[in-house]
Amino acid sequence: MYTVFAILIIITSILLVLVVLVQNPKGGGLSSSFGGGAGNQIMGAKKTTDFLEKTTWTLAIILIVLSLASNFAIPRQNSEEATEIKAQEQIDNAIVPNLPSAPSNQ
């Protein structure tokens, strides 16, 4: 489940970067290309700017919600299980004392 959240966060981040890069802070960008004085436009410059702004806010909110929701999908161990696993690892990794070797008959 966490992998799904990670993939959605990456896709949302890429889309957010692309939408922000399309915008121009001085009012140029994509909105100015639609509002170049042609009278038969599908969308005017104002509508394009509104659309890009709404898309930016929507993607930002989706990114925040996905980031918070992914916190609940992170696989975790119970503290009891983690303690038992650590104890077992310590036992497994314990150093066995060196016993004296038997004398050789040479």
GINOR-V419074 format. One record per helix or strand of 3 or more residues. SS is the DSSP state (H for helix, E for strand). FROM is the first residue (numbers start at 1). LEN is the number of residues. If there is no record, write none. Layout:
ss->(SS;SS)
from->(FROM;FROM)
len->(LEN;LEN)
This chain:
ss->(H;H;H;H)
from->(2;29;45;79)
len->(21;6;29;14)
